[in-house]
Amino acid sequence: QSQYQYIKMKFAAIFALTISGASAFAPSMVSRSATSLDGAVVYYSTSTGNTETVAQYIADAAGGLDIVDIGDASDDEIKGFDGLIIGAPTWHTGADEQRSGTSWDDFLYDNLPGIDVEGKTVAVFGMGDQEGYGDNY
């Protein structure tokens, strides 16, 4: 990876934390008993590895959350978390359905409709390349 791409991914992670309320995801410098992130996880899927990289940046900034490829997660596991941080590439294959070419396709169409997410805190970040595939970004 070039230095430019590395800086771009770091910027994207910082930006994602900023717009979603960075204080909610930043590790505290003081002792804490409980926060909404104590029962949180970062789920991602990736085509190029960039979404996984930023998922790890966010997990580290949030105090060491686990990151899991959504293709490796069970419905029961997902139901067990109070907070979900979701990372998805904006890759678009041009298909009408299941168009990312990642594990998110199966999850969104097959699993998510059967999972009750009411009451869960959910944050979403996306990675993309408007220059490489601007028609589908």
C-alpha positions in Angstrom: 0.0 0.0 0.0 1.3 3.4 -0.8 1.7 6.0 1.9 -1.1 8.0 0.3 -3.6 5.1 0.6 -2.6 4.5 4.2 -3.2 8.2 5.1 -6.5 8.1 3.2 -7.7 5.1 5.2 -6.6 6.7 8.5 -8.4 9.9 7.5 -11.5 7.8 6.7 -11.4 6.1 10.1 -11.0 9.4 11.9 -13.7 11.0 9.9 -16.1 8.1 10.6 -15.4 8.5 14.3 -15.9 12.2 14.1 -19.3 12.2 12.4 -20.7 9.4 14.6 -19.7 11.1 17.8 -16.1 10.2 18.5 -16.5 10.5 22.2 -18.9 7.5 22.1 -16.2 5.4 20.5 -13.0 6.8 22.0 -11.3 5.0 24.9 -11.6 6.8 28.1 -8.5 7.9 30.0 -10.3 7.4 33.3 -11.7 4.2 34.9 -15.2 3.3 33.8 -17.7 0.9 35.0 -19.9 0.5 31.9 -20.6 2.1 28.6 -22.7 1.3 25.6 -19.6 -0.2 23.9 -19.0 -2.9 26.6 -21.4 -5.1 24.6 -20.3 -4.0 21.1 -18.5 -5.5 18.1 -17.3 -4.3 14.7 -18.6 -6.4 11.8 -17.2 -5.9 8.3 -16.7 -7.5 5.0 -14.2 -6.5 2.4 -13.1 -6.9 -1.2 -9.7 -5.3 -1.1 -8.9 -5.3 2.7 -9.4 -1.6 3.2 -12.7 -2.0 5.1 -11.0 -4.6 7.4 -8.1 -2.2 8.0 -10.4 0.7 9.0 -12.6 -1.7 11.1 -9.5 -2.5 13.1 -8.7 1.3 13.5 -12.2 1.9 14.9 -12.1 -1.2 17.1 -8.7 -0.1 18.6 -10.0 3.5 19.1 -13.1 2.1 20.8 -11.0 0.4 23.4 -10.1 -2.9 21.8 -13.4 -4.2 20.4 -13.4 -7.5 18.4 -13.7 -7.3 14.6 -15.5 -10.1 12.8 -16.2 -10.7 9.1 -20.0 -10.8 8.8 -19.6 -14.0 6.9 -18.2 -15.7 10.0 -20.9 -14.4 12.4 -24.0 -16.4 13.5 -27.4 -14.8 13.9 -27.4 -15.7 17.6 -24.0 -14.1 18.0 -25.2 -10.9 16.4 -28.4 -10.9 18.6 -26.2 -11.1 21.7 -24.5 -7.7 21.2 -26.0 -4.4 22.3 -24.0 -2.3 19.9 -23.0 -3.1 16.3 -20.5 -1.1 14.3 -20.9 -2.0 10.7 -18.2 -1.6 8.0 -19.1 -2.1 4.4 -17.3 -1.4 1.1 -19.2 0.7 -1.4 -18.2 -1.6 -4.2 -21.0 -2.1 -6.7 -20.9 -5.0 -9.1 -23.7 -3.5 -11.2 -26.2 -6.2 -10.2 -29.7 -5.3 -9.1 -29.4 -7.4 -5.9 -26.5 -8.7 -3.9 -24.2 -6.2 -5.6 -21.2 -5.7 -3.2 -19.6 -9.0 -4.0 -18.9 -9.5 -0.3 -20.4 -11.5 2.6 -22.8 -8.5 3.2 -24.9 -9.6 0.3 -25.9 -12.9 1.8 -26.3 -11.4 5.3 -28.5 -8.5 4.1 -30.8 -10.6 2.0 -30.9 -13.9 4.0 -30.1 -13.2 7.6 -30.9 -9.7 8.6 -34.7 -9.9 7.9 -34.8 -12.6 10.7 -32.8 -10.7 13.3 -34.5 -8.3 15.7 -32.2 -5.3 16.0 -34.7 -3.1 17.9 -33.0 -1.4 20.8 -29.5 -2.0 19.5 -27.2 0.9 18.9 -25.9 0.7 15.3 -23.1 2.8 13.7 -22.2 2.3 10.0 -19.1 3.3 8.1 -18.4 2.8 4.4 -15.2 2.6 2.4 -15.2 3.4 -1.3 -13.3 4.8 -4.3 -15.2 7.4 -6.2 -12.4 7.7 -8.7 -12.1 4.0 -9.5 -15.8 3.3 -9.9 -17.4 6.7 -9.9 -20.5 5.5 -11.8 -21.5 3.1 -8.9 -20.1 5.1 -5.9 
